[in-house]
Amino acid sequence: MIFQTSAGREGSTAFGYLGEVSWLAVAPVVVMTAALFLPGGFHTSNVAYHVLCAVLIWFRRDRLRGLWGWNGRVAAWTFGVGLLSGVGALVAVHFVPPGVWERGAEFVPMRYFPLFAAASFFIHVPIEEIYWRGVVLGPERGSVAVNTAFFYLLHAAPMSVLFGARGWLLGLPAAAAGGAWAFVTRRTGSLWPALLAHFLVVGLLLASAKALLFPGGLNVN
């Protein structure tokens, strides 16, 4: 823990605990951004980030106890945040400049897109959501606001390296999604609403990327 204010010690506000900033929130941002400057760039950064999160999930797995509950209230929140996240993702897609999609295709050529999509869906989503809303936040610690801020930096800082100053704007949808997912995790005490909403968003983004970049289908030969 880097610091903790009296507000964080004494309780919460409407937007969560306003106290501790943990190294657990700082480390992934630093690692993912710094790794962009290593050989392999984008791919090295992604691997380093997910390995770091997976290792920390294992060593902090005790923080995940009690976060897998499911009941009618959790289901209602899942539907609500899923609907909001899905609509938000579809809206955000229309504001992404064509050049950003084209640059993305440079990192993930057409023949590797199915592999990238599978890794995004089955590795990225569970690791990222369990880490940020389970290990870093959890039901009784951390700040929703701080979680949101560092989740934004996690996306915006690397994108600023790849796309210049507009990367800070491109990271705003991630901040909105991260804030909603942190809020619903705090309200329900369960990871399911945020996790399932994250699956939905990534699925929609992958479908949009495929439609925009490879409208004629995927040639994997």
Residue pairs with C-beta under 8 A, 6 or more apart in sequence:
1 20
1 21
1 22
1 23
2 20
2 21
2 22
2 23
2 26
3 20
3 21
4 19
4 20
5 18
5 19
7 13
7 17
7 18
7 19
8 17
8 18
8 19
8 20
8 143
9 19
11 17
12 18
15 143
15 144
15 145
15 183
16 142
16 143
16 144
16 145
16 147
16 182
16 183
16 186
17 141
17 142
17 143
17 144
18 143
18 145
18 146
19 143
20 141
20 142
20 143
20 146
21 143
21 146
21 150
22 136
22 142
24 56
24 60
24 135
24 136
25 136
25 142
25 146
25 147
25 150
26 150
27 52
27 56
28 49
28 52
28 53
28 131
28 154
29 150
29 153
29 154
29 157
31 48
31 49
31 52
32 45
32 46
32 48
32 49
32 154
32 157
32 158
33 45
33 157
33 158
33 161
35 44
35 45
35 48
35 49
36 42
36 44
36 45
36 158
36 161
36 162
37 161
38 44
38 45
42 107
42 162
43 107
45 158
50 123
50 124
50 127
50 128
53 127
53 128
53 131
54 127
56 131
56 135
57 64
57 127
57 130
57 131
57 134
57 135
60 135
63 134
63 135
63 138
64 130
64 134
64 135
64 191
66 139
66 189
67 134
67 138
67 139
67 185
67 189
67 190
67 191
68 190
68 191
68 192
69 188
69 189
69 190
69 192
70 190
70 192
73 188
74 188
74 190
74 192
74 193
77 184
77 187
77 188
77 193
78 192
78 193
78 196
78 197
80 184
81 180
81 181
81 184
81 193
81 194
81 197
82 193
82 196
82 197
82 200
84 180
84 197
85 177
85 180
85 181
85 197
85 198
85 200
85 201
86 197
86 200
86 201
86 204
88 173
88 176
88 177
88 201
89 173
89 177
89 200
89 201
89 204
89 205
90 204
90 208
92 173
93 204
93 205
93 208
96 170
97 166
100 163
100 166
100 170
101 209
101 212
101 213
102 213
103 162
103 163
104 209
104 213
105 213
108 116
110 213
110 214
110 218
110 219
110 220
111 218
111 219
111 220
111 221
113 209
113 210
113 213
113 214
113 218
114 218
114 220
117 206
117 210
120 202
120 206
121 199
121 202
121 203
121 206
124 202
125 195
125 198
125 199
125 202
126 195
128 198
129 181
129 191
129 194
129 195
129 198
130 191
130 195
132 147
132 151
132 178
132 181
132 182
133 147
133 181
133 182
133 185
133 191
133 194
133 195
134 185
134 191
136 142
136 147
136 150
137 144
137 147
137 182
137 185
137 186
138 185
139 185
139 186
139 189
144 179
144 182
144 183
144 186
145 179
147 178
147 179
147 182
148 175
148 178
148 179
148 182
149 175
151 174
151 175
151 178
151 179
151 182
152 171
152 172
152 174
152 175
152 178
153 171
154 174
155 170
155 171
155 174
155 175
156 167
156 168
156 170
156 171
156 172
156 174
156 175
157 167
157 171
158 167
159 167
159 168
159 170
159 171
160 167
160 168
160 171
161 167
163 170
177 197
177 198
177 201
180 197
181 193
181 194
181 197
181 198
182 194
184 193
184 194
184 197
185 191
185 193
185 194
210 218
